[in-house]
Amino acid sequence: MKQSFFVFALLSSAFFAQAQDEITYSEHIAPIIYSKCTNCHRGGEIGPISFTSYEEVSEWAGMIKYVTQIKYMPPWPPNPEYNHFVGERVLDEEEIQMISDWVDAGTPRGDPAKEPPLPQFTSGSQVGTPDLVLSMSEQYSIEGNNRDDYRVFVLPTGFTEDTEIASIEFRPDNKRAVHHVLIAYDVSGRAAARDAQSPDVYGYPSFGDFGISEAVQLSWVYVPGISPVVYPEGIGHTIPAGADLLIQVHYAPLPTDEVDKSSVNIFFKDASDPIEREVNQGLVFPELLPNGFFDFVIRPNTKPTFTARGIVVGNQEIQNIPFDISLISVLPHSHYLGKSYEIFAVTPSLDTLNIIQIEDWDFNWQGSYTMERMLKIPAGSRLFTIASYDNTTDNPANPSNPPRTATWGDGSQDEMLVAFFYFVPYQDGDEDIDMGGGTIVSTKDVVADNGNRLLPPIPNPTRGQVELTFSLQQKESLQFELYATDGRRLQVIAGESDWPAGDHQLSFDASALPNGAYLVQMKGASYVLTQRLVVLR
């Protein structure tokens, strides 16, 4: 009897320990997915699959295991073991293994009550209330031909004087189509003139840059899931009077025709916080190679590596940094032949300061990377930029088959070696300034959705007729649409029309919809409110 009891106790203990160690969606996987994946993988966003529930995630569990193990997803080109940046989307080895073990165990859900709530995503701004909103003057039609589309749009600022800027935030209208965005300004008028050359088509094409040499690229970029940097006290960019803001938009390949009318939020430096240190821009070009641009030749069936030494500031080539600087951000750039980047500084005492390393360059996932803390680079240091390329048939992204000689140029079959650096003169304490998560507190007391609300549909789940209830603080022009959870727009529930302030109800028939989950969106001029709808008969 004692022996039987001992065996029972041992088995019970082992079972209890196994239960305790079980990896479940609710307790272990959902926190990872919601914090690292859902921002892009939800209705209307660029991710082609929605990850907002156990059902959605478990359906694609095998694929999730595969892309996380090979570190293809979540996309984050910089090597996190080399340096860290604001907004990193990186899974550590423990999280990757946890996902793998969960999939191998059959994707157990666990207790749904322990699942964290779905994050609340901002609809108007991640930064605050903008001082100025510049919108595309018309819709741009994106052809559904499964091809990339790179387009530059010119947005006149109307600035009558030089304006100090704390932050610029790109707000995509069609989040499914907009892949990434670069931002610059132009005071020459050449961008506007180029746009005017094709009056029947909004904007103008430009693959690698803004299509004009006069464009001054700014440190802000847009990629899904990244918050724009807000410059701390005394630091910022100045945009000159009369400048045009330029946005180079990469529209992702899509199978269906789409339209986009995105906007840009601009946040001024407060009058009580004038710029004391202007953000400077430094560049690395092939002219910093031993024989300059003559060296930058990538011949067929070769995998060359180039090392540029120094930096260009203004029109001056600088081999040794003349004074202490605080590096804020860096933006390396190549085209389709690019394979890797490594950028570092060597101090006069021969210490190496890691800046960025990208071991597997992907043109489709480029961005500007802001240091978590500004990096002090002491006077006398030298900057090294090492870029590698693959002009062979082993490179699946090679735009030429068979490979052909590539030199410097703006076209997709040309190549570039360029890196942008944004910095200020060093001051004591710069290393302690947190560059991430900045917000601008507004005295206007206006929230992103202007206080408007869209309540959950009734009934939910539904068998047919659905009633939407919403409230407006003031007269608004609204449109209501229904989306699949993979981002496909299924129908327009109610076309754009004016609604007065107050509470409203709107009904539509969902009886023809198959069983499943859907997203109902209420679209205003500067925001989108979303509610989930389940059809179940």
Disulfide bonds with the S-S distance in Angstrom:
none
